[in-house]
């Protein structure tokens, strides 16, 4: 848990924003965006600490979940990078580290003679399940929110993601 600051850094930034650029440059969008980023950093630190109990980082845990959710529990490096929104080199690095720990195995890609597939191992499944249980126990760091607030937050952020082109709008919620 981080040491609490003696002030709200987002409120301070908004105050400084208004002083520097005046009321013509509204501080609210900046404060909202930087709040999202700060919460992401706080949650990621908490998630990394939880994942470390199983010898993982949160990024490696996400890769294991992605592999576990895939039809054959294996994916190409390019697909992993695409789904995790990381550069293919970063995806390769994540998989190399997971393979070194025995959480995944690397296989030749039959569809691409030069490519590699990553497949989750039973040890990887066990680690992923343990981290998932701990994340559930921690309410994914959002235990201070009510169920209604969590749903509202998800809906608001979905609107931002849709506007940014994160996914195509369909009939699904």
C-alpha positions in Angstrom: 0.0 0.0 0.0 1.5 3.4 -0.9 2.1 6.1 1.7 -0.8 8.5 1.4 0.1 12.0 0.3 -0.9 14.9 2.6 -3.0 16.3 -0.3 -5.1 15.1 -3.3 -2.6 15.4 -6.2 -5.4 15.5 -8.8 -7.2 18.4 -7.1 -3.8 20.2 -6.8 -3.1 19.6 -10.5 -6.6 21.0 -11.4 -6.0 24.0 -9.2 -2.6 24.6 -10.9 -4.2 24.0 -14.3 -6.7 26.7 -13.8 -4.0 29.1 -12.5 -1.8 28.5 -15.5 -4.4 28.3 -18.3 -7.4 30.0 -16.8 -11.1 29.0 -17.0 -10.9 28.9 -20.8 -9.0 25.6 -20.5 -11.3 23.5 -18.3 -9.5 21.4 -15.7 -12.3 18.7 -15.4 -11.2 16.6 -18.5 -7.6 16.7 -17.3 -8.5 15.8 -13.8 -10.7 12.9 -15.0 -8.0 11.6 -17.3 -5.2 11.8 -14.8 -7.5 10.3 -12.1 -8.0 7.3 -14.4 -4.3 7.0 -14.9 -3.5 7.3 -11.2 -6.1 4.7 -10.3 -4.6 2.4 -12.9 -1.2 2.8 -11.3 -2.6 2.2 -7.8 -4.5 -0.9 -9.0 -1.5 -2.2 -11.0 0.8 -1.9 -7.9 -1.8 -3.9 -5.9 -2.3 -6.5 -8.6 1.5 -6.9 -9.1 1.9 -7.5 -5.3 -0.9 -10.2 -5.5 0.6 -11.8 -8.6 4.1 -11.8 -7.0 2.8 -14.4 -4.5 2.8 -16.9 -7.4 6.0 -15.6 -9.0 4.1 -13.5 -11.6 3.6 -9.9 -12.5 0.1 -8.7 -13.4 1.1 -8.5 -17.1 2.2 -12.2 -17.0 -1.0 -13.1 -15.2 -3.0 -11.4 -17.9 -1.2 -13.5 -20.5 -2.0 -16.7 -18.6 -5.7 -15.7 -18.4 -5.7 -14.9 -22.1 -4.2 -18.3 -22.9 -6.6 -20.1 -20.6 -9.6 -18.3 -22.2 -8.5 -19.2 -25.7 -10.1 -22.2 -27.4 -7.0 -24.4 -27.5 -5.2 -22.7 -24.6 -2.6 -21.5 -27.0 -2.0 -18.4 -29.1 0.6 -16.8 -31.4 2.8 -14.0 -30.2 1.1 -11.6 -32.5 -2.3 -12.5 -31.2 -1.1 -12.2 -27.6 0.4 -8.7 -28.3 -2.8 -7.6 -30.0 -5.1 -8.7 -27.2 -2.9 -7.4 -24.4 -2.3 -4.2 -26.3 1.5 -4.5 -26.2 4.2 -4.5 -28.9 4.9 -8.0 -30.2 8.4 -7.8 -28.7 6.8 -7.2 -25.3 4.5 -10.2 -25.8 7.5 -12.4 -26.7 9.3 -11.2 -23.6 6.3 -12.0 -21.4 6.0 -15.5 -22.9 9.8 -16.1 -22.6 9.6 -15.3 -18.9 6.5 -17.4 -18.4 8.2 -20.3 -20.2 11.4 -20.0 -18.1 9.1 -20.4 -15.0 7.3 -23.4 -16.5 4.0 -21.5 -16.8 3.8 -21.8 -20.6 5.5 -23.8 -23.2 6.6 -22.5 -26.6 5.6 -24.5 -29.6 6.2 -24.1 -33.4 3.3 -22.4 -35.1 2.1 -24.9 -37.8 0.4 -22.0 -39.6 3.6 -19.9 -39.7 6.9 -21.8 -40.0 8.8 -18.9 -38.4 6.3 -18.2 -35.7 5.8 -19.5 -32.2 2.7 -20.4 -30.2 2.5 -20.2 -26.4 0.4 -22.8 -24.6 -0.4 -22.6 -20.9 0.8 -25.5 -18.8 -0.9 -27.1 -15.8 1.5 -25.2 -13.6 0.4 -22.0 -15.4 -3.2 -22.8 -14.9 -2.6 -23.4 -11.1 -0.8 -20.1 -10.7 -3.5 -18.3 -12.7 -6.2 -19.8 -10.6 -4.4 -18.8 -7.4 -3.9 -15.2 -8.5 -7.5 -15.0 -9.7 -8.8 -16.2 -6.3 -6.7 -13.5 -4.5 -7.9 -10.8 -6.9 -11.5 -11.8 -6.2 -10.8 -11.7 -2.5 -9.4 -8.2 -2.9 -12.5 -7.1 -5.0 -10.0 -6.2 -7.7 -9.0 -3.2 -5.6 -12.5 -1.7 -5.9 -14.0 -2.8 -2.6 -14.6 0.8 -1.6 -17.3 1.1 -4.4 -20.8 -0.2 -4.2 -22.0 -2.6 -6.8 -24.0 0.2 -8.4 -20.9 2.5 -8.5 -18.8 -0.4 -10.0 -21.4 -0.9 -12.7 -21.6 2.8 -13.4 -17.8 3.1 -13.6 -17.7 0.2 -16.0 -20.4 1.8 -18.2 -18.7 5.2 -18.3 -15.3 3.7 -19.1 -16.9 1.5 -21.8 -18.2 4.7 -23.5 -14.6 6.1 -23.5 -13.2 2.9 -24.9 -15.8 2.8 -27.6 -15.1 6.4 -28.6 -11.4 5.5 -28.8 -12.1 2.7 -31.2 -11.2 -0.1 -28.7 -14.0 -2.3 -30.1 -16.8 -2.2 -32.6 -20.3 -1.4 -31.3 -22.6 -4.4 -31.4 -26.0 -5.2 -29.8 -24.2 -6.5 -26.7 -24.1 -4.5 -23.5 
